[in-house]
Amino acid sequence: MTARSTARPETWRDWMPEGAPEPNLVTREELIGQLAEQGLAVSEDDFQYWQGAGVIPFGVRRWHQGATRLLYPVWMIDLIRQLRIWQVEGRKLADIGPELRRHGVRAVSASAIAVLPADLETALSTWARKYERTFGASVARIRVVLEEEDGGTLPFAIDPHTHANQPPSCARTAGTKEMS
């Protein structure tokens, strides 16, 4: 007879630094749907397998849209995108898990600044409307990218007509330059 583990599964909350703000949350179905919109094929089976292998964290149960559901932060989109990249590169899940967690901490930290200041959004949207009037072209999206010295980036996308930040597109990428 084998001993059964009573340890609770690791959730995305366990991946968050102390004091990090509550992220925007979505259901697993919404998360998988958003990944599909970005061209990433992820099935429920993939998701559950990765969780069972400890590569990605479990969701947290909360009341959401009239029922108790498992919810996940939108920053997991970036994690799963990175997971797929590393799989394509031939990395093993056992190696991906710890690195993905480090990547996740960066994503959580980035989500803390994932919303541009309102005055900057307003200025950019006003500038986009001026561009539209001047050139007769419709601006669909404004993109702002913070670039770090080591090559890391943090992109933002704004709908110039609603001033809405689009946080799922806000995912920090790690720099690739060697630090000396």
DAHU-V579678 format. One line per field, one symbol per residue. psi: psi as a letter, one per 20 degrees, with the letter a starting at -180 (. if undefined). A space follows every 10 residues. Layout:
psi: ???
//
This chain:
psi: pqpppjpqqp rhhiipqpjq qprpqrrggh ghghghhjjo oprgggghgh ghijhqrrrp pqppljrpqp qqqhiigggh ghggghghij qqhhhgghhh gghhhggghh hhkipqqhhg gggghggghg gghgikqpoh qpppppprhj iqqnqqppoi hijpqnhhin ppqqqiqpp.
//
